[in-house]
Amino acid sequence: MQAEGMRLSVVIPVHDAAAHLRQCLDSVCSQPLDAMEVICVDDGSTDGSGEILQEYKCCDSRVQIIRQENLHAGIARNNGLERASGEYVHFLDADDWLEPEVYKRWLKLAESQQADICAGYYYTFEAETGEKVPKPYLEKEDFWQGNFSKEPKHLICHYAMPWNKLYRREFLLEQDIRFDGLICANDRYFFFQAIKRAKRVAITHGRFLNYRIGQSSSLIGETRLRHYDCHFRSFELIWKLFEQESKEIKAMVLEVSIEDFLSFYQRARGTAYEEKIRRELYGYLAGLDLSLLGGIPLSSRWWYKDFMLLMAGGVHPFVAGEVNVLLEQGKESRGGYIFPYHLFRPHDRIVLYGAGEVGKSFYHQGKYQGFVDIVALVDGKPKTGHGMEILPAEALAGLEFDYVLIAVRFEHIADEIRKRLLAMGVKEEKIKWDGSAYEREDFYRNAFYPRWQGGRWH
């Protein structure tokens, strides 16, 4: 039952979070919102977190404490939800913290839209460097609203974590939406249940909190690597939820799930878990119906190279089909060169340096795929034609970009261009080149028949 006038319940699972717990609680308790309760679920902490929680409870009547044995974050959030009485619920992690005075704005938007889910954006905070970076927007507009029946792709492909969202509590209870009990990856099934059943989802560009990354104590650290199979168990719950949906929707779900698998596979690189996870992941993916991915331009995905290398380990039939398609494309108008998608993230702003066959091929691929934003094509010999404008190298000074991609095959030429760029003031970390990946035939021959020796690909 909702307590009279209670607008928000903040549920915080806490397990050995003493190092950052005060910053989290200070950011919550300083919010000027009286109609709020802060439900802290002590998940079997042994580091003094319990004492910190008791201290805050004594100083702020809004703070409540639930204690449980170590059952992990999903069960802790469920127990917090059972205690909650607010109109909306926010699931905040104990090592993250809020921006000042955000709850009033966030709640006002959720209530005005009568949203079952109201999502916002956030900053990532790199623990080692102290760098605070805004998370990229997935919408062009400042505000988006819709639901699964109208725009399933946008919701399926959105950020799945619970802590950047307010949930209407009665919606979660009526739809019986709960977190699963997995040790990690226990929020993905919750997310997919919620977006599938919500009548109204609102997404704002407002940045409401700070997400701490790059720390060993995080669940995204070693715990996820030790229990990597939780990703498979989570996917099985999600897949059952969508098994009666259309082929198109199942393809979307499969694609974002593979992205999730490979994101954490990348984090295993160079660790003691790499070989074990690689074998587990190949075995699991090989048992899925990958034909659902047919027609999706995988080569524009940031995880494409890892996926193809992984599946090539057993010469998977899907890999053979994908290679043949791309090689056939190379015989057409794209010059036989492949844009090095593995060097970039979505929507990076790229200047191409070099207007020969490689540069022109990259220019057309980039514009066609839309994976990155091609800012310009520059060269020592500017000209126009073939549907593109080639700018002089000096034009770089007036361009805004994230990277310059040197679009030539040969290393000695790339080295000369690199020297010119450095002399022009372009920073080394903004210059990219990977000539070995540019020629389709060599790239695919080398990539799809790798050898795993001595802990790395050969």
C-alpha positions as CSV (number, residue, x, y, z in Angstrom):
1,M,0.0,0.0,0.0
2,Q,1.2,3.5,-0.9
3,A,1.9,5.7,2.2
4,E,-0.1,8.9,2.1
5,G,1.9,11.4,0.1
6,M,5.0,9.2,-0.3
7,R,6.3,10.1,-3.8
8,L,9.5,8.2,-4.0
9,S,11.2,5.1,-2.6
10,V,14.9,4.8,-3.1
11,V,16.1,1.2,-2.8
12,I,19.9,0.8,-2.4
13,P,21.4,-2.8,-2.2
14,V,24.6,-2.6,-0.1
15,H,27.3,-5.2,0.0
16,D,30.8,-4.3,1.3
17,A,30.4,-0.8,-0.1
18,A,31.9,1.1,2.8
19,A,34.5,2.9,0.6
20,H,31.9,4.8,-1.4
21,L,28.7,4.4,0.7
22,R,28.9,7.8,2.4
23,Q,29.1,9.7,-0.9
24,C,26.1,7.7,-2.2
25,L,24.0,8.4,0.9
26,D,25.0,12.0,1.2
27,S,23.8,12.6,-2.4
28,V,20.5,11.0,-1.6
29,C,19.9,12.5,1.9
30,S,20.7,16.0,0.6
31,Q,17.9,15.9,-1.9
32,P,15.3,18.4,-0.9
33,L,12.4,15.9,-1.0
34,D,10.5,15.2,2.3
35,A,8.1,12.7,0.7
36,M,10.9,10.2,0.2
37,E,12.0,7.0,1.9
38,V,15.5,5.5,1.5
39,I,15.5,1.8,1.9
40,C,19.0,0.4,2.3
41,V,19.3,-3.4,2.0
42,D,22.4,-4.7,3.7
43,D,23.3,-7.8,1.7
44,G,25.5,-9.5,4.2
45,S,28.2,-6.8,4.4
46,T,31.3,-7.5,6.4
47,D,33.3,-4.3,5.9
48,G,31.6,-1.9,8.2
49,S,28.8,-0.9,5.7
50,G,26.2,-1.9,8.3
51,E,27.6,0.6,10.9
52,I,27.5,3.4,8.3
53,L,23.9,2.6,7.4
54,Q,23.0,2.8,11.1
55,E,24.7,6.1,11.5
56,Y,22.6,7.6,8.6
57,K,19.4,6.1,10.0
58,C,20.0,7.8,13.3
59,C,20.5,11.2,11.5
60,D,17.7,11.0,8.9
61,S,14.3,9.6,9.6
62,R,13.8,8.8,5.9
63,V,16.5,6.1,6.0
64,Q,15.4,2.5,6.7
65,I,17.6,-0.6,6.9
66,I,16.8,-4.2,5.8
67,R,19.4,-6.8,6.7
68,Q,19.7,-10.1,4.8
69,E,22.4,-12.8,4.3
70,N,24.5,-12.4,1.1
71,L,21.8,-13.2,-1.6
72,H,23.1,-10.6,-4.1
73,A,21.7,-7.5,-5.6
74,G,18.7,-8.9,-7.4
75,I,17.1,-10.3,-4.2
76,A,18.2,-7.3,-2.2
77,R,16.3,-5.0,-4.7
78,N,13.2,-7.3,-4.5
79,N,13.2,-7.1,-0.7
80,G,13.5,-3.4,-0.9
81,L,10.6,-3.2,-3.3
82,E,8.4,-5.2,-1.0
83,R,9.1,-2.7,1.8
84,A,8.6,0.4,-0.5
85,S,5.5,2.6,-0.3
86,G,6.3,5.4,-2.7
87,E,4.5,6.2,-6.0
88,Y,7.8,5.7,-7.8
89,V,10.8,3.5,-7.0
90,H,14.5,4.2,-7.9
91,F,17.0,1.4,-7.6
92,L,20.4,3.1,-6.9
93,D,23.7,1.3,-6.5
94,A,25.7,2.0,-3.3
95,D,28.9,3.0,-5.2
96,D,27.2,5.6,-7.4
97,W,25.8,9.0,-6.5
98,L,23.2,11.5,-7.6
99,E,23.6,15.0,-9.0
100,P,22.2,17.8,-6.7
101,E,18.4,18.3,-6.5
102,V,17.5,15.8,-9.3
103,Y,14.7,13.9,-7.7
104,K,12.2,16.8,-7.8
105,R,12.8,17.3,-11.6
106,W,12.8,13.6,-12.3
107,L,9.6,13.0,-10.4
108,K,7.8,16.0,-11.9
109,L,8.5,14.6,-15.4
110,A,7.5,11.0,-14.5
111,E,4.2,12.2,-12.9
112,S,3.3,14.7,-15.6
113,Q,3.7,11.9,-18.3
114,Q,2.0,9.3,-16.1
115,A,4.9,7.1,-17.1
116,D,5.4,3.5,-15.9
117,I,9.1,4.0,-16.6
118,C,10.9,7.3,-16.8
119,A,14.5,7.0,-17.9
120,G,17.3,9.5,-17.8
121,Y,21.0,9.7,-18.6
122,Y,24.1,9.9,-16.5
123,Y,27.9,10.4,-16.2
124,T,30.5,7.7,-16.1
125,F,33.1,8.4,-13.5
126,E,36.5,6.6,-14.1
127,A,37.7,5.7,-10.6
128,E,41.4,5.6,-11.5
129,T,41.6,8.9,-13.5
130,G,38.8,10.8,-11.9
131,E,37.4,11.6,-15.3
132,K,33.7,12.3,-15.6
133,V,32.2,11.6,-19.0
134,P,28.6,12.2,-20.2
135,K,26.9,9.0,-21.5
136,P,26.0,9.4,-25.2
137,Y,22.4,10.0,-26.0
138,L,20.5,7.4,-28.0
139,E,17.8,9.9,-29.1
140,K,18.2,13.0,-31.2
141,E,15.3,14.8,-29.4
142,D,15.5,16.0,-25.8
143,F,12.5,14.0,-24.8
144,W,11.1,10.7,-26.1
145,Q,7.9,8.8,-25.1
146,G,6.4,5.6,-26.4
147,N,6.0,2.0,-25.6
148,F,7.0,-1.5,-26.9
149,S,4.1,-2.0,-29.3
150,K,4.9,1.3,-31.1
151,E,8.8,1.3,-31.1
152,P,10.2,-2.0,-29.9
153,K,13.6,-1.5,-31.4
154,H,14.3,1.7,-29.5
155,L,13.5,0.1,-26.2
156,I,15.2,-3.2,-26.8
157,C,18.4,-1.4,-27.8
158,H,18.3,1.0,-24.8
159,Y,20.5,0.9,-21.7
160,A,19.3,-2.0,-19.6
161,M,20.5,-1.0,-16.1
162,P,17.8,-0.2,-13.4
163,W,19.5,2.8,-11.8
164,N,18.9,5.4,-14.5
165,K,15.1,4.8,-14.3
166,L,12.2,5.6,-12.1
167,Y,9.6,2.9,-12.0
168,R,6.0,3.3,-11.0
169,R,5.7,1.0,-8.1
170,E,2.1,-0.2,-8.7
171,F,3.1,-1.1,-12.3
172,L,5.9,-3.4,-11.0
173,L,3.6,-5.0,-8.5
174,E,0.6,-5.4,-10.8
175,Q,2.8,-7.0,-13.6
176,D,4.7,-9.1,-11.0
177,I,8.0,-7.7,-12.3
178,R,11.0,-8.8,-10.2
179,F,14.8,-9.1,-10.4
180,D,16.1,-12.7,-10.8
181,G,18.4,-14.3,-8.2
182,L,21.5,-14.6,-10.4
183,I,24.8,-13.6,-8.8
184,C,25.3,-11.0,-11.6
185,A,23.5,-9.9,-14.8
186,N,20.4,-10.0,-12.6
187,D,19.0,-6.7,-14.0
188,R,18.6,-7.6,-17.7
189,Y,15.5,-9.9,-17.3
190,F,13.9,-7.2,-15.1
191,F,14.5,-4.6,-17.8
192,F,13.0,-6.7,-20.6
193,Q,10.0,-7.5,-18.6
194,A,9.4,-3.9,-17.8
195,I,9.8,-2.4,-21.3
196,K,7.6,-5.2,-22.8
197,R,4.7,-4.5,-20.4
198,A,4.9,-0.7,-19.8
199,K,2.0,1.3,-21.3
200,R,4.1,4.5,-21.3
201,V,7.9,5.0,-21.3
202,A,9.4,8.5,-21.1
203,I,13.1,9.1,-21.7
204,T,14.7,12.5,-21.0
205,H,18.2,13.8,-21.9
206,G,18.5,15.0,-18.3
207,R,21.6,13.6,-16.5
208,F,20.7,12.5,-13.0
209,L,23.5,10.5,-11.5
210,N,27.1,9.3,-11.7
211,Y,28.1,5.7,-12.5
212,R,31.5,4.7,-11.1
213,I,33.6,2.4,-13.3
214,G,37.1,1.0,-13.3
215,Q,37.1,-0.4,-9.7
216,S,37.8,-4.0,-8.7
217,S,35.0,-4.0,-6.1
218,S,32.3,-3.5,-8.7
219,L,30.1,-6.4,-9.9
220,I,31.4,-5.6,-13.3
221,G,34.9,-6.6,-12.1
222,E,36.1,-10.1,-11.3
223,T,32.7,-11.4,-10.1
224,R,31.2,-11.1,-13.6
225,L,34.2,-13.0,-15.0
226,R,34.0,-15.8,-12.4
227,H,30.3,-16.1,-13.0
228,Y,30.1,-15.4,-16.7
229,D,27.5,-18.1,-17.3
230,C,25.0,-15.8,-15.5
231,H,24.8,-14.0,-18.8
232,F,23.6,-17.2,-20.5
233,R,21.0,-17.9,-17.7
234,S,19.7,-14.4,-18.0
235,F,19.4,-14.7,-21.8
236,E,17.4,-17.9,-21.4
237,L,14.9,-16.0,-19.2
238,I,14.7,-13.2,-21.6
239,W,14.3,-15.5,-24.6
240,K,11.4,-17.3,-23.1
241,L,9.7,-13.9,-22.6
242,F,9.9,-13.2,-26.3
243,E,9.6,-16.7,-27.8
244,Q,6.1,-15.9,-29.2
245,E,7.1,-12.6,-30.7
246,S,7.9,-12.0,-34.4
247,K,11.1,-13.0,-36.1
248,E,12.1,-9.4,-36.3
249,I,11.8,-8.7,-32.6
250,K,13.6,-12.0,-31.7
251,A,16.4,-10.9,-34.0
252,M,16.7,-7.6,-32.1
253,V,16.7,-9.4,-28.7
254,L,19.4,-11.9,-29.9
255,E,21.5,-9.1,-31.3
256,V,21.6,-7.0,-28.1
257,S,22.2,-10.1,-26.1
258,I,25.2,-11.1,-28.1
259,E,26.4,-7.5,-27.7
260,D,26.1,-8.0,-23.9
261,F,28.0,-11.3,-24.1
262,L,30.8,-9.8,-26.1
263,S,31.1,-6.6,-24.0
264,F,32.0,-8.7,-20.9
265,Y,34.1,-11.1,-23.0
266,Q,36.2,-8.1,-24.0
267,R,36.7,-7.3,-20.3
268,A,38.2,-10.8,-19.9
269,R,41.0,-10.1,-22.2
270,G,44.4,-10.5,-20.5
271,T,42.9,-12.1,-17.4
272,A,43.0,-15.7,-16.2
273,Y,39.4,-16.1,-17.3
274,E,39.9,-15.3,-21.0
275,E,40.4,-18.8,-22.4
276,K,37.6,-20.4,-20.3
277,I,35.1,-17.7,-21.3
278,R,36.1,-17.9,-24.9
279,R,35.4,-21.6,-25.0
280,E,32.1,-21.2,-23.1
281,L,30.9,-18.4,-25.3
282,Y,31.7,-20.2,-28.5
283,G,29.9,-23.3,-27.3
284,Y,26.8,-21.4,-26.2
285,L,26.5,-19.2,-29.4
286,A,27.0,-22.3,-31.6
287,G,23.8,-23.7,-30.1
288,L,21.7,-20.7,-30.9
289,D,19.8,-20.0,-34.1
290,L,22.1,-17.4,-35.6
291,S,20.2,-17.4,-38.8
292,L,17.9,-14.8,-37.1
293,L,20.8,-12.3,-37.6
294,G,20.6,-12.6,-41.4
295,G,20.0,-9.3,-43.0
296,I,21.4,-7.3,-40.1
297,P,24.6,-5.4,-41.2
298,L,26.8,-6.9,-38.5
299,S,29.9,-5.4,-40.0
300,S,28.9,-2.0,-38.7
301,R,28.7,-3.2,-35.1
302,W,31.6,-2.4,-32.7
303,W,31.6,-6.1,-31.6
304,Y,31.7,-7.5,-35.1
305,K,35.4,-8.5,-35.2
306,D,35.3,-10.2,-31.8
307,F,32.1,-12.1,-32.8
308,M,33.5,-13.3,-36.1
309,L,36.9,-14.3,-34.6
310,L,35.1,-16.2,-31.9
311,M,32.7,-18.0,-34.2
312,A,35.4,-18.7,-36.8
313,G,37.2,-20.9,-34.2
314,G,34.9,-23.7,-35.3
315,V,34.3,-22.5,-38.9
316,H,30.7,-21.8,-38.0
317,P,28.3,-21.8,-41.0
318,F,27.0,-18.3,-40.1
319,V,30.5,-17.0,-40.4
320,A,31.0,-18.6,-43.9
321,G,27.8,-17.0,-45.1
322,E,28.7,-13.6,-43.7
323,V,32.1,-13.7,-45.3
324,N,30.7,-14.6,-48.7
325,V,28.3,-11.8,-48.6
326,L,30.9,-9.2,-47.7
327,L,33.4,-10.6,-50.3
328,E,30.8,-10.3,-53.0
329,Q,30.1,-6.7,-51.9
330,G,33.9,-6.1,-52.4
331,K,33.6,-7.1,-56.0
332,E,31.1,-4.3,-56.6
333,S,31.6,-0.6,-56.2
334,R,33.3,-0.5,-52.8
335,G,36.8,-1.1,-54.0
336,G,37.6,-4.3,-52.1
337,Y,38.5,-2.6,-48.9
338,I,36.7,-2.8,-45.6
339,F,36.3,0.1,-43.1
340,P,38.0,-0.8,-39.8
341,Y,34.9,-0.7,-37.6
342,H,36.8,-2.4,-34.8
343,L,38.7,0.8,-34.2
344,F,35.7,2.9,-33.4
345,R,32.5,3.3,-31.4
346,P,29.1,4.3,-32.7
347,H,28.8,7.9,-33.8
348,D,32.5,8.7,-33.5
349,R,33.3,11.7,-35.8
350,I,35.9,10.6,-38.3
351,V,38.0,12.6,-40.8
352,L,39.5,10.3,-43.5
353,Y,43.0,11.3,-44.7
354,G,43.7,9.9,-48.1
355,A,41.5,10.1,-51.2
356,G,42.8,7.1,-53.1
357,E,40.9,3.9,-53.6
358,V,41.0,3.1,-49.9
359,G,39.7,6.5,-48.8
360,K,36.9,6.7,-51.3
361,S,35.9,3.1,-50.4
362,F,35.8,4.1,-46.7
363,Y,33.9,7.3,-47.4
364,H,31.1,5.5,-49.2
365,Q,31.0,2.6,-46.6
366,G,30.9,5.1,-43.8
367,K,28.1,7.1,-45.3
368,Y,26.1,4.0,-46.2
369,Q,26.4,2.2,-42.9
370,G,26.0,5.2,-40.6
371,F,28.1,3.5,-37.9
372,V,30.4,6.4,-37.6
373,D,29.9,10.0,-38.7
374,I,32.2,10.8,-41.7
375,V,33.1,14.5,-41.1
376,A,35.3,15.0,-44.2
377,L,37.7,13.4,-46.7
378,V,41.0,15.2,-46.9
379,D,44.1,14.8,-49.1
380,G,47.1,16.5,-50.4
381,K,45.3,16.9,-53.7
382,P,41.9,18.3,-53.1
383,K,39.2,18.0,-55.8
384,T,35.5,17.1,-56.2
385,G,33.7,14.3,-58.0
386,H,32.1,10.9,-57.5
387,G,29.6,12.3,-55.1
388,M,32.2,13.6,-52.6
389,E,34.3,16.7,-51.8
390,I,38.0,16.2,-51.1
391,L,39.3,18.9,-48.9
392,P,43.0,20.0,-48.5
393,A,44.8,18.7,-45.5
394,E,45.0,22.2,-44.0
395,A,41.2,22.1,-43.6
396,L,41.7,19.9,-40.6
397,A,42.3,23.0,-38.5
398,G,38.7,24.1,-38.9
399,L,37.0,20.7,-38.4
400,E,35.6,19.2,-35.3
401,F,36.4,15.4,-35.1
402,D,37.2,12.6,-32.7
403,Y,39.7,10.8,-34.9
404,V,41.6,10.9,-38.1
405,L,41.7,7.6,-40.0
406,I,44.6,7.3,-42.3
407,A,43.1,5.6,-45.4
408,V,46.2,4.1,-47.1
409,R,47.3,0.5,-47.2
410,F,51.0,0.8,-46.9
411,E,52.7,1.4,-43.5
412,H,55.5,3.6,-44.8
413,I,53.0,6.0,-46.4
414,A,50.9,5.9,-43.3
415,D,53.9,6.8,-41.2
416,E,54.6,9.9,-43.4
417,I,50.9,11.0,-43.0
418,R,51.1,10.4,-39.3
419,K,54.1,12.8,-39.1
420,R,52.3,15.5,-41.0
421,L,49.3,15.2,-38.7
422,L,51.4,15.4,-35.6
423,A,53.1,18.5,-37.1
424,M,49.7,20.0,-37.6
425,G,48.9,19.6,-34.0
426,V,46.7,16.4,-34.1
427,K,47.3,14.4,-31.0
428,E,48.7,10.9,-31.4
429,E,45.7,9.2,-29.7
430,K,43.4,10.8,-32.3
431,I,45.3,9.2,-35.2
432,K,44.1,5.7,-36.3
433,W,45.5,3.2,-38.9
434,D,45.2,-0.5,-39.4
435,G,46.4,-1.3,-42.9
436,S,46.3,-5.1,-42.3
437,A,42.5,-4.9,-41.9
438,Y,41.8,-2.9,-45.0
439,E,42.0,-5.5,-47.7
440,R,39.0,-7.7,-47.5
441,E,40.7,-10.9,-48.7
442,D,43.6,-10.7,-46.3
443,F,41.4,-9.5,-43.5
444,Y,38.9,-12.3,-43.8
445,R,41.4,-15.0,-44.5
446,N,43.4,-14.0,-41.4
447,A,40.4,-13.3,-39.2
448,F,38.3,-16.3,-39.8
449,Y,41.0,-19.0,-39.4
450,P,42.7,-17.8,-36.3
451,R,45.0,-19.9,-34.1
452,W,44.8,-19.7,-30.3
453,Q,48.3,-20.1,-29.0
454,G,50.1,-18.9,-25.9
455,G,47.0,-17.0,-24.6
456,R,46.4,-14.9,-27.7
457,W,45.3,-15.0,-31.3
458,H,47.8,-15.7,-34.1
